Amino acid sequence: MIIRDSADFGLGPQSHPWWVDHPLGCTLRLANGVLRHLLAYRVLGNHEAVYDAAPAPQTGCYVEEVFSVNEPLGIWRF
């Protein structure tokens, strides 16, 4: 399942591709019992990793909430 594609960021500096990696997901139960799922990932320009160039404005850590069309279930309810 693709949740975020590097094409969402457009072309990187000097038309190099973006690296969208190091995904980490976590389901959180809030104080009111509602479940939320968060996805964190890194965006890094190829030029930064390969050529040691300065970071682009898009470079960094992103955290997003992931939504499902179904009712979320905690792992303890499977």
N, CA, C and O atoms as a GROMACS GRO file, in nm:
protein
  312
    1MET      N    1   0.085  -0.117   0.000
    1MET     CA    2   0.000   0.000   0.000
    1MET      C    3   0.090   0.124   0.000
    1MET      O    4   0.178   0.136   0.085
    2ILE      N    5   0.069   0.212  -0.092
    2ILE     CA    6   0.146   0.337  -0.096
    2ILE      C    7   0.066   0.445  -0.024
    2ILE      O    8  -0.049   0.472  -0.059
    3ILE      N    9   0.127   0.504   0.075
    3ILE     CA   10   0.061   0.611   0.150
    3ILE      C   11   0.113   0.747   0.106
    3ILE      O   12   0.036   0.842   0.094
    4ARG      N   13   0.242   0.755   0.080
    4ARG     CA   14   0.302   0.880   0.033
    4ARG      C   15   0.402   0.844  -0.076
    4ARG      O   16   0.484   0.754  -0.056
    5ASP      N   17   0.397   0.912  -0.188
    5ASP     CA   18   0.486   0.887  -0.300
    5ASP      C   19   0.578   1.007  -0.314
    5ASP      O   20   0.537   1.121  -0.291
    6SER      N   21   0.702   0.983  -0.352
    6SER     CA   22   0.796   1.095  -0.367
    6SER      C   23   0.750   1.192  -0.476
    6SER      O   24   0.791   1.307  -0.476
    7ALA      N   25   0.665   1.146  -0.569
    7ALA     CA   26   0.613   1.235  -0.673
    7ALA      C   27   0.526   1.345  -0.613
    7ALA      O   28   0.505   1.449  -0.676
    8ASP      N   29   0.475   1.323  -0.490
    8ASP     CA   30   0.393   1.426  -0.424
    8ASP      C   31   0.472   1.553  -0.398
    8ASP      O   32   0.414   1.660  -0.380
    9PHE      N   33   0.605   1.543  -0.395
    9PHE     CA   34   0.690   1.659  -0.367
    9PHE      C   35   0.742   1.724  -0.494
    9PHE      O   36   0.814   1.823  -0.488
   10GLY      N   37   0.707   1.669  -0.610
   10GLY     CA   38   0.758   1.723  -0.736
   10GLY      C   39   0.904   1.685  -0.754
   10GLY      O   40   0.958   1.605  -0.678
   11LEU      N   41   0.967   1.742  -0.854
   11LEU     CA   42   1.108   1.714  -0.878
   11LEU      C   43   1.194   1.786  -0.774
   11LEU      O   44   1.163   1.898  -0.732
   12GLY      N   45   1.298   1.720  -0.733
   12GLY     CA   46   1.392   1.780  -0.638
   12GLY      C   47   1.484   1.879  -0.708
   12GLY      O   48   1.478   1.896  -0.830
   13PRO      N   49   1.569   1.945  -0.631
   13PRO     CA   50   1.666   2.037  -0.691
   13PRO      C   51   1.748   1.968  -0.798
   13PRO      O   52   1.788   1.853  -0.783
   14GLN      N   53   1.773   2.039  -0.905
   14GLN     CA   54   1.847   1.989  -1.021
   14GLN      C   55   1.784   1.862  -1.078
   14GLN      O   56   1.854   1.777  -1.133
   15SER      N   57   1.652   1.850  -1.064
   15SER     CA   58   1.573   1.739  -1.118
   15SER      C   59   1.613   1.603  -1.062
   15SER      O   60   1.586   1.501  -1.124
   16HIS      N   61   1.676   1.601  -0.947
   16HIS     CA   62   1.709   1.474  -0.882
   16HIS      C   63   1.586   1.424  -0.806
   16HIS      O   64   1.503   1.504  -0.762
   17PRO      N   65   1.573   1.292  -0.791
   17PRO     CA   66   1.458   1.240  -0.717
   17PRO      C   67   1.471   1.263  -0.566
   17PRO      O   68   1.581   1.285  -0.514
   18TRP      N   69   1.358   1.257  -0.499
   18TRP     CA   70   1.356   1.264  -0.352
   18TRP      C   71   1.371   1.125  -0.296
   18TRP      O   72   1.328   1.028  -0.357
   19TRP      N   73   1.432   1.116  -0.182
   19TRP     CA   74   1.430   0.992  -0.105
   19TRP      C   75   1.326   1.010   0.003
   19TRP      O   76   1.338   1.099   0.087
   20VAL      N   77   1.224   0.925   0.002
   20VAL     CA   78   1.122   0.926   0.108
   20VAL      C   79   1.137   0.790   0.176
   20VAL      O   80   1.096   0.687   0.123
   21ASP      N   81   1.198   0.794   0.294
   21ASP     CA   82   1.232   0.668   0.359
   21ASP      C   83   1.222   0.678   0.510
   21ASP      O   84   1.173   0.777   0.564
   22HIS      N   85   1.267   0.576   0.577
   22HIS     CA   86   1.261   0.564   0.724
   22HIS      C   87   1.120   0.580   0.778
   22HIS      O   88   1.097   0.658   0.870
   23PRO      N   89   1.023   0.506   0.720
   23PRO     CA   90   0.886   0.518   0.771
   23PRO      C   91   0.871   0.456   0.909
   23PRO      O   92   0.934   0.355   0.941
   24LEU      N   93   0.788   0.517   0.988
   24LEU     CA   94   0.757   0.466   1.121
   24LEU      C   95   0.611   0.497   1.148
   24LEU      O   96   0.570   0.613   1.143
   25GLY      N   97   0.533   0.394   1.175
   25GLY     CA   98   0.391   0.413   1.202
   25GLY      C   99   0.358   0.372   1.344
   25GLY      O  100   0.423   0.286   1.402
   26CYS      N  101   0.256   0.436   1.399
   26CYS     CA  102   0.217   0.407   1.536
   26CYS      C  103   0.068   0.438   1.553
   26CYS      O  104   0.020   0.543   1.509
   27THR      N  105  -0.003   0.345   1.617
   27THR     CA  106  -0.142   0.370   1.651
   27THR      C  107  -0.147   0.418   1.795
   27THR      O  108  -0.095   0.353   1.885
   28LEU      N  109  -0.211   0.532   1.814
   28LEU     CA  110  -0.220   0.592   1.947
   28LEU      C  111  -0.364   0.587   1.996
   28LEU      O  112  -0.457   0.607   1.918
   29ARG      N  113  -0.380   0.560   2.120
   29ARG     CA  114  -0.514   0.568   2.181
   29ARG      C  115  -0.515   0.695   2.265
   29ARG      O  116  -0.437   0.709   2.359
   30LEU      N  117  -0.604   0.787   2.230
   30LEU     CA  118  -0.614   0.913   2.301
   30LEU      C  119  -0.688   0.894   2.433
   30LEU      O  120  -0.748   0.789   2.456
   31ALA      N  121  -0.685   0.994   2.518
   31ALA     CA  122  -0.747   0.986   2.651
   31ALA      C  123  -0.897   0.957   2.641
   31ALA      O  124  -0.954   0.894   2.731
   32ASN      N  125  -0.961   1.001   2.533
   32ASN     CA  126  -1.105   0.977   2.518
   32ASN      C  127  -1.134   0.841   2.452
   32ASN      O  128  -1.249   0.812   2.420
   33GLY      N  129  -1.030   0.758   2.431
   33GLY     CA  130  -1.048   0.625   2.375
   33GLY      C  131  -1.042   0.618   2.223
   33GLY      O  132  -1.044   0.509   2.167
   34VAL      N  133  -1.035   0.732   2.156
   34VAL     CA  134  -1.029   0.735   2.010
   34VAL      C  135  -0.891   0.690   1.964
   34VAL      O  136  -0.790   0.727   2.022
   35LEU      N  137  -0.888   0.608   1.858
   35LEU     CA  138  -0.762   0.563   1.801
   35LEU      C  139  -0.721   0.653   1.686
   35LEU      O  140  -0.804   0.692   1.605
   36ARG      N  141  -0.594   0.686   1.679
   36ARG     CA  142  -0.536   0.764   1.569
   36ARG      C  143  -0.410   0.693   1.524
   36ARG      O  144  -0.337   0.638   1.606
   37HIS      N  145  -0.385   0.693   1.393
   37HIS     CA  146  -0.262   0.633   1.342
   37HIS      C  147  -0.176   0.742   1.280
   37HIS      O  148  -0.221   0.819   1.196
   38LEU      N  149  -0.051   0.746   1.323
   38LEU     CA  150   0.044   0.845   1.272
   38LEU      C  151   0.152   0.775   1.189
   38LEU      O  152   0.192   0.663   1.220
   39LEU      N  153   0.196   0.843   1.086
   39LEU     CA  154   0.305   0.796   1.002
   39LEU      C  155   0.411   0.905   0.998
   39LEU      O  156   0.381   1.020   0.963
   40ALA      N  157   0.533   0.870   1.033
   40ALA     CA  158   0.646   0.963   1.024
   40ALA      C  159   0.743   0.910   0.919
   40ALA      O  160   0.760   0.788   0.906
   41TYR      N  161   0.805   0.999   0.844
   41TYR     CA  162   0.901   0.958   0.742
   41TYR      C  163   0.995   1.074   0.713
   41TYR      O  164   0.968   1.189   0.746
   42ARG      N  165   1.107   1.040   0.649
   42ARG     CA  166   1.207   1.141   0.615
   42ARG      C  167   1.202   1.169   0.466
   42ARG      O  168   1.183   1.078   0.385
   43VAL      N  169   1.218   1.296   0.430
   43VAL     CA  170   1.232   1.337   0.291
   43VAL      C  171   1.372   1.398   0.277
   43VAL      O  172   1.409   1.489   0.350
   44LEU      N  173   1.449   1.345   0.183
   44LEU     CA  174   1.586   1.389   0.161
   44LEU      C  175   1.611   1.394   0.012
   44LEU      O  176   1.575   1.301  -0.061
   45GLY      N  177   1.672   1.500  -0.035
   45GLY     CA  178   1.706   1.511  -0.177
   45GLY      C  179   1.825   1.424  -0.210
   45GLY      O  180   1.921   1.416  -0.133
   46ASN      N  181   1.819   1.357  -0.324
   46ASN     CA  182   1.930   1.274  -0.371
   46ASN      C  183   2.058   1.356  -0.375
   46ASN      O  184   2.165   1.306  -0.339
   47HIS      N  185   2.048   1.480  -0.417
   47HIS     CA  186   2.167   1.566  -0.428
   47HIS      C  187   2.231   1.591  -0.292
   47HIS      O  188   2.352   1.611  -0.282
   48GLU      N  189   2.150   1.589  -0.186
   48GLU     CA  190   2.204   1.611  -0.052
   48GLU      C  191   2.284   1.490  -0.005
   48GLU      O  192   2.391   1.505   0.055
   49ALA      N  193   2.232   1.371  -0.032
   49ALA     CA  194   2.298   1.249   0.014
   49ALA      C  195   2.421   1.216  -0.071
   49ALA      O  196   2.524   1.176  -0.017
   50VAL      N  197   2.410   1.232  -0.201
   50VAL     CA  198   2.517   1.190  -0.291
   50VAL      C  199   2.626   1.296  -0.305
   50VAL      O  200   2.745   1.264  -0.306
   51TYR      N  201   2.585   1.422  -0.316
   51TYR     CA  202   2.682   1.529  -0.344
   51TYR      C  203   2.709   1.619  -0.224
   51TYR      O  204   2.780   1.718  -0.238
   52ASP      N  205   2.654   1.585  -0.108
   52ASP     CA  206   2.674   1.664   0.014
   52ASP      C  207   2.633   1.810  -0.007
   52ASP      O  208   2.699   1.902   0.042
   53ALA      N  209   2.523   1.830  -0.079
   53ALA     CA  210   2.472   1.965  -0.107
   53ALA      C  211   2.390   2.016   0.012
   53ALA      O  212   2.352   1.938   0.100
   54ALA      N  213   2.364   2.143   0.014
   54ALA     CA  214   2.281   2.204   0.120
   54ALA      C  215   2.139   2.149   0.112
   54ALA      O  216   2.091   2.118   0.003
   55PRO      N  217   2.071   2.136   0.225
   55PRO     CA  218   1.935   2.081   0.224
   55PRO      C  219   1.835   2.173   0.154
   55PRO      O  220   1.845   2.296   0.161
   56ALA      N  221   1.739   2.111   0.088
   56ALA     CA  222   1.630   2.184   0.025
   56ALA      C  223   1.525   2.218   0.131
   56ALA      O  224   1.525   2.157   0.238
   57PRO      N  225   1.436   2.313   0.104
   57PRO     CA  226   1.331   2.347   0.201
   57PRO      C  227   1.240   2.229   0.236
   57PRO      O  228   1.184   2.224   0.345
   58GLN      N  229   1.224   2.133   0.143
   58GLN     CA  230   1.136   2.019   0.167
   58GLN      C  231   1.202   1.912   0.254
   58GLN      O  232   1.133   1.823   0.304
   59THR      N  233   1.331   1.919   0.273
   59THR     CA  234   1.404   1.818   0.350
   59THR      C  235   1.361   1.821   0.496
   59THR      O  236   1.347   1.928   0.555
   60GLY      N  237   1.342   1.703   0.552
   60GLY     CA  238   1.310   1.697   0.694
   60GLY      C  239   1.222   1.579   0.729
   60GLY      O  240   1.203   1.488   0.649
   61CYS      N  241   1.170   1.584   0.849
   61CYS     CA  242   1.082   1.480   0.901
   61CYS      C  243   0.938   1.526   0.887
   61CYS      O  244   0.904   1.638   0.923
   62TYR      N  245   0.854   1.438   0.836
   62TYR     CA  246   0.712   1.468   0.820
   62TYR      C  247   0.632   1.372   0.907
   62TYR      O  248   0.666   1.254   0.918
   63VAL      N  249   0.528   1.422   0.969
   63VAL     CA  250   0.438   1.339   1.049
   63VAL      C  251   0.296   1.366   1.000
   63VAL      O  252   0.252   1.481   0.996
   64GLU      N  253   0.226   1.260   0.963
   64GLU     CA  254   0.089   1.274   0.912
   64GLU      C  255  -0.002   1.173   0.981
   64GLU      O  256   0.042   1.068   1.026
   65GLU      N  257  -0.128   1.208   0.988
   65GLU     CA  258  -0.227   1.113   1.036
   65GLU      C  259  -0.278   1.034   0.916
   65GLU      O  260  -0.310   1.090   0.812
   66VAL      N  261  -0.285   0.902   0.933
   66VAL     CA  262  -0.332   0.813   0.827
   66VAL      C  263  -0.475   0.774   0.860
   66VAL      O  264  -0.504   0.730   0.971
   67PHE      N  265  -0.563   0.789   0.763
   67PHE     CA  266  -0.704   0.758   0.782
   67PHE      C  267  -0.742   0.632   0.708
   67PHE      O  268  -0.685   0.601   0.603
   68SER      N  269  -0.836   0.558   0.763
   68SER     CA  270  -0.886   0.436   0.702
   68SER      C  271  -1.033   0.454   0.669
   68SER      O  272  -1.103   0.533   0.733
   69VAL      N  273  -1.078   0.382   0.569
   69VAL     CA  274  -1.221   0.387   0.536
   69VAL      C  275  -1.302   0.301   0.632
   69VAL      O  276  -1.424   0.313   0.639
   70ASN      N  277  -1.235   0.214   0.705
   70ASN     CA  278  -1.300   0.126   0.802
   70ASN      C  279  -1.276   0.176   0.944
   70ASN      O  280  -1.191   0.261   0.968
   71GLU      N  281  -1.354   0.122   1.036
   71GLU     CA  282  -1.334   0.154   1.177
   71GLU      C  283  -1.197   0.101   1.221
   71GLU      O  284  -1.170  -0.018   1.201
   72PRO      N  285  -1.111   0.184   1.281
   72PRO     CA  286  -0.979   0.134   1.323
   72PRO      C  287  -0.992   0.035   1.439
   72PRO      O  288  -1.075   0.052   1.529
   73LEU      N  289  -0.908  -0.067   1.435
   73LEU     CA  290  -0.904  -0.168   1.541
   73LEU      C  291  -0.765  -0.172   1.600
   73LEU      O  292  -0.666  -0.176   1.527
   74GLY      N  293  -0.758  -0.171   1.731
   74GLY     CA  294  -0.629  -0.186   1.798
   74GLY      C  295  -0.581  -0.329   1.784
   74GLY      O  296  -0.661  -0.419   1.760
   75ILE      N  297  -0.451  -0.351   1.798
   75ILE     CA  298  -0.397  -0.486   1.781
   75ILE      C  299  -0.454  -0.582   1.884
   75ILE      O  300  -0.455  -0.703   1.861
   76TRP      N  301  -0.499  -0.531   1.995
   76TRP     CA  302  -0.556  -0.616   2.101
   76TRP      C  303  -0.698  -0.661   2.068
   76TRP      O  304  -0.755  -0.741   2.142
   77ARG      N  305  -0.757  -0.612   1.958
   77ARG     CA  306  -0.894  -0.647   1.923
   77ARG      C  307  -0.902  -0.732   1.797
   77ARG      O  308  -1.013  -0.754   1.747
   78PHE      N  309  -0.793  -0.781   1.743
   78PHE     CA  310  -0.796  -0.863   1.619
   78PHE      C  311  -0.847  -1.000   1.646
   78PHE      O  312  -0.857  -1.082   1.554
   0.00000   0.00000   0.00000
